[in-house]
Amino acid sequence: MTPGKAMVGLITRSIVFAACMYFGRTAGHCQSPQAPPVTRPWTAEWIAPPNIIGTEYGVYYFRKNIELTTKPATFVVYISADNRYKLYVNDILVSLGPARGDTYYWNYETVDLAPYFTTGRNTVAALVWNEAEYRPEAQISVRTGFIVQGSSPAEEVLNTNNTWKCLRDAGRQPIPGYFFAASKGEMVDLNQTVKGSWTSVNFDDSGWPTAVKVLEGKLKGAAWGIDWALVPSSLPPREMTYQRIRTVRSAHGISVPAAFPEKKTPLAIPANTEVSLLLDQTFETNAYVTLQMSGGKDAGISLGYAETLYDKGSNGTRKSNRNEVEGKDFIGRKDSIISNGGAGQTFTTLNFRTYRYIRLFVKTKREPLVIDDLYGTFTGYPFKQTAHFKTDNTEIKQMLEIGWRTARLNAWETYMDCPYYEQLQYIGDTRIQAMISYYNTDDDRLARNALTQIDHSRIAEGITRSCYPTKGTQIISPFSLWYIGMLHDYWIYRNDSGFVKDKLMGTRAILDFFRKYQQADGSLKDTPYWTFVDWAGNMWGRIQGSDGSAAIYDLQLLLAYQWGEEMESSLGLKDLAAIYHQRALQLRATIQQKYWDPVRRLYADTKEKDAFSQHVNALAILAGIVDEQDMPAVANGLLQDKDLNQCTIYFKYYLHQALVKAGRGDDYMQWLGIWRENIAMGLTTWAEDSSLPTVRSECHAWGASPNIEFFRVVLGVDSGAPGFSQVNVEPHLGTLTNVAGEIPHPNGKVSVEYRLDRGKWKINIHLPPNTTGSLQWKARTYVLKPGANAFMI
């Protein structure tokens, strides 16, 4: 994690490590060797506890002891589970997984256990849980199961079979609560859980039953149906970073030591006492929360998690400044724990929790309870920010910091729409998130994973699901068109045409689906399924004129035909590219004739021309249908006509691109009002939409588009050809006079520097090897060569 200034000092150990999740010590990092995947048939079995159906809620402990005559140099194994696992070697957590997929592409993780082994007796243990009907919406499942396969005959001593032991945790139950598409809370009675360090060598498991076989382990292509067709995960292990909770905002029933909870400080709670603490991380985070305690037999502890607090008396419908806690209600998901009275008790959440605020409630009985420690372990996809924006403008710095945090909290094993409520990989969100990754990191694995999973989500009719993976089926039909745009983005910004070519069959199926709903003039009629565009006005439902058509859908289809034509012409079928070209020409003419209002000089939402939106006119510019003579009027309408249905923070991604294309890019800093409102309201991540007092999600990465546009618009660095093989530089500095930055590029890095000095601009641009480009400055174009390019203009 790359913490922003607000986080400096909060992480007292800022190393990445495999955290102590259940009574364990810590490892240096989770191993993920790049060993070749097993191609021969697996001999390991999927195992489970005896006497369970396998589709019910359950948390299970698995163990196996092995003897090693010497410490091995390598010991690579492959691991998977349904739903999820945490793997330990000799008390050390070494792997979490598997990365989410579907049953036809069920991921296994690759782990080298050698660093954790010793000569002599060793214990390999796993915590496996199946949340059954309470599992996250993104979690596909067959039944409870666990599998370990050695990568060679030497490692097959750990293969899962009846040599493993397994026990169900009798002390765990789910807390359903109100609707969460993400994971539910936990009810844990430590009186009924396994006592002692069950992950250690010295633990006595002689009374545990033997695990039973569920199915044979089958690799993709050998599995018969939906029985876990195993594939190697393409993703690295998620980051795990120790993170202290910052401060106490209120305390009732107790006087809290000044150092608690920022530093490990015991908190003693007397017998027969009720205590309530409101803790503030001071920024939103995703973390596994760990509570360590002693004594307090049968004391009840509740940990509640909230992104923010609600105005008192609003019944959870209204929020004000997120930094304020007085006169507020705490409403959020929770975990509940019952103490067994022993020393050194530990509870760690099975799944990560998202929070800024934690409410700790304790009710002791006849014995006092000591909170020995309470902390989090941040988790996320291990992105490393390699882009840099250099400026003295503190507002830009703050926006970039908040945007990066927002993007990070919404990237884990998939991109997510929001970490608190849903954790679903929606195409509309993911397209923007992938672009943030391209501009801020040199790691495109999560984007490739998203493109592949969405391609796998296509139904028989040809279009994709709106989000994937998911145990249900939801279809937002226009999102399939954004998927084509997302694939086109990857083609333009990353040098991997073979990957894109492999996905063209899917784009053809999507466009064939929409072709069925085009009228004779090319306009879409009665587009099926949920036709969501944005949360603004009526854009979240169905927009429809008297003939069943609407400009917003026609424009998205036009863009998809244009993207499809470009990709097919270069990578696919040229005849199909020609067909897409003709369909785009027809649709372009139809949109102009059907929706253009010559009086208002804007495009209407429907043929009746009684409603207008920023959305339609922004996409008209991006689709290239606005005549040059009409461009000033359309741009002015987008900026000044408040009667237009206004874009929320999400669709401003498209609005701002359109305004830049219309020649207004130097005003970019003037368009950031909603982001300034988020900051003024105390948010530390960008909210889902523009209704800040009533918005649900406090953290939506689709709002982090400034982390693209400060580089693409302000610094002006953009791809000019597929694979970023050409670099176009066209800065829009506005009032900035001294600014610089760099972004990752498939061949290295692109860096730019602009400084106004005594009426002259000093411009330095560095391109990576084997890369050329151009600088557009005012009305002139300058050729850029690989390496250093310097100008005085």
C-alpha positions, 0 to 999 in steps of 0.5 A, a space after each residue: 500500500 502507498 499511504 497518503 499523507 493522512 495515513 503517515 504514522 498510522 501504520 506502525 509497521 508499514 511492511 507487507 506481511 501475512 498477518 496473524 489471523 488465528 492464534 498464529 505468528 506472522 510470516 514475511 509475506 505470502 508466497 506465490 511462486 511462478 512455478 508452472 501449473 500441474 499439467 498431469 492429472 491431479 491425485 489429490 481429492 477434494 475433502 470435507 468433514 464427515 456427516 455434513 451435506 456440504 451446502 450448509 453454513 460451516 467453519 472447519 479446521 483441517 490439519 495434517 502432520 508430516 515428518 521431514 528429514 531435512 528442510 527442503 529448498 522448495 516445497 510447492 503446492 496448489 491449494 483451493 477451497 469452496 468457499 474460502 480458506 486460510 492456510 497455516 504452516 507451523 502456526 504461520 499464515 501463508 496463504 488466503 484464497 482462492 481468488 474468486 471465479 466460477 465453477 468452470 474456472 475455479 482458481 487454485 493458488 500456488 504456494 511455496 511452503 519451504 520457508 516455513 518448514 523445519 527439520 522434523 515434525 511440521 503441521 499444515 493446517 487450514 481454516 475453511 469456511 462455507 457461508 452457504 446462503 449467507 455468502 457474498 453475492 460474488 461468491 459462486 459455490 458448489 459445496 464445502 470442499 478443500 484440496 491441496 495438490 503437490 507440484 511433484 511426487 515429493 510434495 504429494 505427501 500433503 495431497 488431501 485425502 483421508 490422511 487429513 483430519 477435520 473438525 467443525 467449529 461449533 461456536 460460529 454462526 452468521 449474523 444475517 443483518 440487513 441487506 449486504 451483497 458482501 459478507 455477513 457478520 459473525 457470531 462467535 462463542 469462544 466457549 465452543 470453539 477449539 481451545 489452544 493453538 490448533 495450527 501448531 505442531 504440539 496441538 493434540 488432534 487425536 480426537 478429531 475425525 478423519 476428513 472424507 472424500 467429496 470429489 477427485 481433483 480435476 483440472 480445467 478440461 478434465 472436469 465433467 461438469 460444474 465440479 470445480 474445473 481448476 485453473 491457476 490463479 493469474 493474480 498475486 497474493 493480496 496485500 496484508 499490512 498491519 494497521 493501527 486504529 487511530 483514535 477514540 472519538 467517544 467513550 461511555 462507561 469507562 475512562 480510556 488510556 490516552 494511547 488506546 487504540 493507536 498503540 497496543 495498550 490494555 483496556 481493563 473493563 470491570 465486572 458487571 459493566 457496560 462500555 461503549 467506545 466509538 473508534 475512528 480510523 480517520 480514513 476509510 479502510 478494508 481490514 481484517 479486524 483482530 481483537 485480543 482479550 483475556 478473562 471476562 467469562 461470558 462477557 459479550 463483545 460487539 464490533 460494529 463497522 460503519 463508513 460514516 455516521 448518520 444524522 440522529 433521528 433520520 433513521 439512517 437516511 441522512 448524513 452530514 459532515 463525515 468527521 462529526 460524531 456529536 448528534 449522530 447515530 451509528 448504523 452498521 454491520 457487526 460481529 459478536 463475540 462471547 468470551 470464554 474467560 481464558 487468557 490470550 483469546 483471539 478473534 479475527 474476522 473471516 472476511 475483511 471489514 470496511 470501515 472508518 468508524 468502529 463501535 466497540 460494545 462490551 458487557 461483562 458479567 461476574 469477571 472483569 475483561 481486559 482488551 489486550 489489543 484491537 487492530 486491523 490488517 489492511 488488505 487489497 490488491 497489491 498495486 504499487 503506484 508508479 505514476 507521479 504528479 508533481 505540483 505545489 497545488 495542495 488541492 490536486 494532491 488531496 484529490 489524487 490521494 483520495 482517489 488512489 485510496 478509493 481505487 485501492 479499496 475497490 481492488 481486491 481479487 476483482 475490481 469492486 463497485 464498493 467494498 462495504 455493501 456489494 463487492 461486485 465487479 460491475 462493468 460500468 465501474 470496472 471500465 474506469 477502474 481499469 483505466 486508473 490502473 493503466 495510468 497509475 500502475 504498471 500492473 494490468 493483471 487485475 484488468 486482464 482478469 476482469 476482462 476475462 471474467 466478464 467475457 465468461 459471463 456472457 449468456 446464451 443470448 450473447 450479452 454479458 451479465 452486468 457484474 461477474 462473478 456472481 451467484 445470481 444473474 443480473 443484466 444491465 444491457 448497456 454495460 455490455 457495450 461498455 465492456 467492448 469499450 473496456 476491451 478497446 481501452 486495453 488494446 489502446 493502452 496495453 501492448 497485448 493484441 493477442 489477448 484482445 484478439 482472443 476476446 473478439 468472439 465475445 464482442 461479436 456476440 454482444 453486437 449481434 444481440 443488439 442487432 436484433 433490437 435495431 429498427 430499419 433505420 438502425 435505432 434501437 427499439 425496446 432494448 431489453 433488461 435493465 437499461 441503467 445509464 447513471 443515477 441521474 434523473 431518469 437515467 437509472 431506469 428506462 428512457 423511451 420515446 413513443 417509438 421505443 427508442 432513446 438517444 442514449 442507447 443509440 449512442 452507446 451502440 454507435 460507440 461500440 460499433 466504432 470500437 468493434 470496427 477498429 479492433 476487427 480491422 486490425 486484429 479480426 475480420 476485415 469483412 466484419 469491420 466493413 459491416 460495422 462501419 456501414 452500421 455505424 454510418 447508418 446509426 450516425 445519420 439516424 441519430 442526427 436526424 432523430 434527436 438533433 434540435 436545431 433550435 436548442 442546438 443540442 441532442 434530445 433524449 428522445 424523438 419527441 425532443 422534450 427532454 435533454 441531458 448532459 449524458 446524450 450530448 457528451 456521448 454525441 461529442 465522443 462518437 464524433 457526430 457533432 458538426 464543427 460549427 455546432 460544437 461550441 453550442 453543444 459544449 456551452 450547453 453542457 457547461 451552462 444549461 442547468 435544464 439538462 439532466 446533469 451527470 453524477 460523479 460517475 458519468 462525469 468521466 464521459 462528460 469531461 472527455 467530451 468537453 476536452 474533445 470540444 476544446 475546453 480542456 484548459 478549464 478542467 480544474 473548474 469542473 471538479 465541484 462534486 469532488 470539492 463537495 466530497 472533501 468539504 463533507 469530510 469524505 476520505 473516499 469518493 462517494 457513489 453519486 452526487 447526493 451526498 446527504 443521502 448517498 448510500 456507498 461512501 466509496 465508489 471507484 468510478 468517482 476516481 476519474 481525476 486519477 486518470 484526467 490529471 495525467 491524461 488531460 492536465 499533463 496531456 499524456 495519452 495513447 495515440 495508437 494501439 499498444 500505446 505505440 505512439 504517445 500524444 502529448 497535449 497539456 491543458 494547464 489552465 492557470 498552472 505554471 509549474 507542473 510535472 509528472 510521469 506515468 507508466 508505459 508498456 515500454 517504460 515511463 513517460 515523463 513531462 515537465 512544464 514551467 513558465 519562466 519569464 514569458 517562455 514555457 520550458 517543456 521537457 518530455 521523456 519517452 521510453 525506448 522504441 516509442 515516438 510521439 507528438 506534442 500538440 502546443 497551441 496550434 503547432 505540432 512537434 515531433 517527439 523521439 525516444 528519450 529526452 525532448 526539450 522545448 522553449 516555446 
